[in-house]
């Protein structure tokens, strides 16, 4: 079974721009969660989608948003990019409930 | 809120040494506990997990026991290899914050020298 895939793997943007990251979960998984990883703050939960509905949300500003499609693929959008948004963005999928989350390789975003 | 505290790194050991990485947690209710590993340039891989008190998770020679009385989930391995060099994260997920919201420790970088 194919793992979680994330595109693109690397991205360079400038301040003020917006960016969209994509995540394709493992086949059959309906839950997709997003995390931000930075050297200073570590791994922080952004949000989780299940069956196209946001089910849980972390403490991030409204510039960070997401959505999930009927095939469970998910996108994350960050508007008005700031230098501090430079990070590795990881997505994870699971069947939902208390099942284990499986992580993708991440998208490395650099904001200049 | 829920939190995880991990042993400060980096940790450097010689091959075949015994490894312990300490992890303690604060949580409401009865969380599930996890150890994830991250190799350079990659995402996180689940190493092991435990879902209730006194459960022992194990995988690839690594072990951790869910200790409710000490709120701990320390990672151990009897004989480490160079290939174990990576960053290790302790994490929890709980019924209060949602099973799909993982709360991570700060990570411990492990380097094994031949």
Contacts between the chains, C-beta under 8 A, distances in Angstrom:
chain1	res1	chain2	res2	distance
A	4	B	43	7.6
A	6	B	43	8.0
A	31	B	100	5.4
A	33	B	100	5.3
A	33	B	101	7.3
A	33	B	102	7.5
A	35	B	102	7.5
A	42	B	104	6.0
A	42	B	105	7.7
A	42	B	106	4.9
A	42	B	107	6.4
A	43	B	89	6.7
A	43	B	91	7.9
A	43	B	102	7.7
A	43	B	104	4.0
A	43	B	107	7.6
A	44	B	104	7.9
A	45	B	101	5.0
A	45	B	102	6.4
A	45	B	103	7.2
A	48	B	98	6.9
A	48	B	100	4.6
A	48	B	101	6.5
A	50	B	100	7.5
A	55	B	98	6.9
A	55	B	100	7.1
A	56	B	97	7.4
A	56	B	98	4.3
A	56	B	100	6.3
A	56	B	101	5.1
A	58	B	101	7.3
A	90	B	43	5.5
A	90	B	44	6.7
A	92	B	44	7.7
A	92	B	102	7.8
A	94	B	100	6.4
A	96	B	100	7.1
A	97	B	99	6.0
A	98	B	32	6.4
A	98	B	51	7.3
A	98	B	93	7.5
A	98	B	99	4.4
A	99	B	99	7.8
A	100	B	34	7.8
A	100	B	46	5.7
A	100	B	49	6.5
A	101	B	46	7.7
A	101	B	100	6.7
A	101	B	102	6.5
A	102	B	46	7.1
A	103	B	36	7.6
A	103	B	43	4.0
A	103	B	44	4.2
A	103	B	45	7.2
A	104	B	43	5.3
A	105	B	41	7.9
A	105	B	42	5.7
A	105	B	43	4.6
A	106	B	42	7.8
A	106	B	43	5.0
